[in-house]
Amino acid sequence: MKPQIYILTIFLWLTLSCGVNVSKTNEVPEKVIPETLLVDDYKIINSTFVHLVLTPQQGAIREFGYDNFNLKGREIPEEYIKNIYFTNVLVPLIDSIVFYHRPNNSLNLEDPNAQKLYNRLFSDELKELNIEIDSITNVGLWRLTPVVKGQKIDREIGERIISYSRIIYNADRTKAIFYFQNNCSGLCGFGMFVFVEKVNGIWTITKEYNVWVS
């Protein structure tokens, strides 16, 4: 009996070992999800676009939202709609192909948490992310024309290319920072750091730091 038990033990051991090896060999590797824009990225762009493209008059009250400047369904004469170029990616701040007047990291902020976000804008290793331009709809009397990063365009005086950097968030995604650039063919360009915060569920501009003007 002992030899039979011995043989049976070896047989079971070999069977189980083969089974384990087969299962390991046939394991499906974990799927790597590509990095894409967040829902909040689109919300921030939609809520801030009009206010950054058009400098508000002093004392004017800004209305932030995701659909308050959407012209869909409104009968607006075509001649009122103006074309504006919009870079088709969110890019890292170090990408000087888009940000022709790239600023240095010289802001000293009183709020240490804001300073951390600002520092990360320069230090985080970020990849550029493609923007679905059709998802940017809260733009008022503007028609967005996508521009490939670094594309050279013959523009008339006053025509602009709008660019957003990658957006950096705090841990609970209630505050964020990005760099905004208005590249204008004429003396109307500027670049600024923009701090935003969720106020009653709406991404709202809280601070702007202009760093260059042409």
C-alpha positions in Angstrom: 0.0 0.0 0.0 2.8 2.4 0.8 4.3 2.4 -2.7 0.8 3.1 -4.1 0.3 6.0 -1.8 3.7 7.3 -2.7 3.0 7.1 -6.4 -0.4 8.7 -5.9 1.2 11.6 -4.0 3.7 12.2 -6.7 1.0 12.1 -9.3 -1.1 14.7 -7.5 1.9 16.9 -6.9 2.8 16.9 -10.6 -0.8 17.5 -11.6 -1.2 20.5 -9.3 2.2 21.9 -10.2 1.4 21.8 -13.9 -2.0 23.4 -13.2 -0.3 26.3 -11.4 2.2 26.8 -14.2 -0.4 26.7 -16.9 -2.5 29.3 -15.0 0.6 31.6 -14.7 1.4 31.2 -18.3 -2.1 32.1 -19.4 -2.5 35.1 -17.1 -3.8 38.2 -18.8 -1.6 41.2 -18.1 -3.3 44.1 -16.3 -4.7 46.6 -18.9 -2.9 49.9 -18.9 -5.5 52.8 -19.1 -4.0 55.7 -21.1 -4.0 59.1 -19.5 -6.8 61.3 -20.7 -8.4 64.6 -19.8 -10.5 64.5 -16.6 -14.1 65.6 -16.5 -12.9 68.5 -14.2 -10.4 69.6 -16.9 -13.2 70.2 -19.3 -15.3 71.9 -16.6 -12.5 74.2 -15.7 -11.9 75.2 -19.3 -15.6 75.7 -20.0 -16.1 77.8 -16.8 -13.0 80.0 -17.3 -12.7 80.4 -21.1 -14.9 83.5 -21.6 -13.5 85.3 -18.5 -9.9 84.8 -19.6 -10.3 85.5 -23.3 -12.1 88.8 -22.5 -10.6 90.9 -19.8 -13.6 92.0 -17.6 -14.2 95.6 -16.9 -13.1 96.7 -13.4 -15.8 96.0 -10.9 -17.7 93.6 -13.2 -19.2 90.5 -11.6 -18.1 87.3 -13.3 -20.6 84.5 -13.7 -19.0 81.1 -13.7 -20.7 78.0 -14.9 -20.6 75.2 -17.5 -23.5 76.3 -19.8 -24.1 79.9 -19.1 -22.3 81.1 -22.2 -23.3 78.2 -24.5 -25.0 79.6 -27.6 -26.6 76.2 -28.6 -30.2 76.7 -29.5 -30.0 80.5 -29.5 -30.5 82.4 -32.8 -27.3 84.5 -33.0 -26.5 86.1 -36.3 -23.5 84.6 -37.9 -21.7 87.9 -38.2 -21.5 88.2 -34.4 -19.6 85.0 -34.1 -15.8 85.5 -34.1 -13.1 82.9 -34.9 -10.5 82.1 -32.3 -7.7 79.5 -32.5 -7.5 76.9 -29.7 -4.4 74.7 -29.2 -5.6 71.1 -29.4 -3.7 69.8 -26.4 -3.1 70.6 -22.7 0.7 70.7 -22.5 3.2 70.7 -19.7 4.4 74.2 -18.8 7.9 73.3 -20.0 6.7 72.9 -23.5 8.0 76.1 -25.1 6.7 75.1 -28.5 3.3 76.3 -27.4 4.2 78.7 -24.7 6.4 81.1 -26.6 6.7 83.4 -23.5 7.2 80.6 -20.9 7.6 82.2 -17.5 10.0 81.0 -14.8 8.9 79.7 -11.4 9.4 83.0 -9.6 6.0 83.5 -7.8 6.2 83.6 -4.0 2.7 83.1 -2.6 1.5 83.7 0.9 -0.7 80.6 0.9 1.6 77.5 1.3 -0.9 75.2 -0.3 -1.2 77.4 -3.3 2.6 77.6 -3.5 2.8 73.8 -3.6 0.3 73.6 -6.5 2.3 76.3 -8.3 5.6 74.5 -7.7 4.1 71.3 -9.0 3.1 73.0 -12.2 6.8 73.2 -13.0 8.1 70.0 -11.4 5.5 67.3 -12.1 6.4 65.1 -15.0 3.3 65.5 -17.2 2.4 64.4 -20.7 0.5 66.5 -23.1 -3.2 65.5 -23.4 -5.4 65.8 -26.5 -8.5 68.0 -26.1 -11.8 67.1 -27.7 -12.6 70.6 -28.9 -16.3 69.8 -29.4 -16.4 69.4 -25.6 -15.5 73.1 -25.1 -18.9 74.7 -25.6 -19.3 77.4 -23.0 -17.5 80.0 -25.2 -19.9 82.8 -25.9 -19.6 84.5 -29.2 -16.5 82.5 -30.2 -16.0 79.7 -32.7 -13.1 77.5 -31.7 -10.7 76.5 -34.5 -8.3 73.7 -33.3 -4.7 74.3 -33.9 -2.1 71.5 -33.8 0.6 72.2 -31.2 3.4 74.4 -32.8 1.4 74.9 -36.0 2.3 78.2 -37.8 -0.7 80.2 -38.9 -0.9 83.3 -40.9 -3.1 85.6 -38.8 -4.4 89.1 -39.2 -3.7 91.7 -36.5 -5.7 90.8 -33.4 -6.3 87.2 -34.2 -5.4 84.9 -31.3 -4.3 81.4 -30.3 -5.5 80.4 -26.9 -3.6 77.7 -25.0 -4.1 76.0 -21.6 -1.4 74.2 -19.7 -1.9 70.9 -17.9 -4.1 71.5 -14.8 -2.7 70.7 -11.4 -5.1 69.7 -8.6 -4.9 69.4 -4.9 -5.6 66.0 -3.3 -9.4 66.3 -3.1 -9.7 68.1 -6.4 -11.3 71.2 -4.9 -8.5 73.6 -6.0 -6.3 73.8 -9.0 -3.8 75.9 -11.0 -3.0 76.2 -14.7 -1.2 78.5 -17.0 -3.2 80.4 -19.7 -1.8 82.1 -22.7 -3.3 84.4 -25.3 -0.9 84.5 -28.2 -2.0 87.5 -30.2 -0.7 88.7 -33.6 -0.3 92.3 -32.3 0.0 94.1 -29.1 -2.7 92.2 -27.3 -1.1 89.0 -26.0 -0.5 87.9 -22.4 0.1 85.0 -20.2 -1.0 84.3 -16.6 -1.2 81.7 -13.8 -4.8 81.0 -12.9 -6.0 79.6 -9.5 -9.4 78.1 -9.5 -11.6 76.6 -6.7 -14.9 74.7 -6.6 -17.5 77.0 -5.2 -20.9 75.3 -4.8 -19.8 72.7 -7.4 -18.7 75.3 -9.9 -15.0 75.9 -10.8 -14.4 79.5 -10.1 -11.4 81.8 -10.7 -10.0 82.9 -7.4 -6.6 84.5 -8.3 -4.8 85.5 -11.5 -1.1 86.4 -11.8 -0.2 88.1 -15.0 3.4 87.4 -15.9 3.8 89.0 -19.3 1.9 91.3 -21.6 2.7 92.4 -25.2 
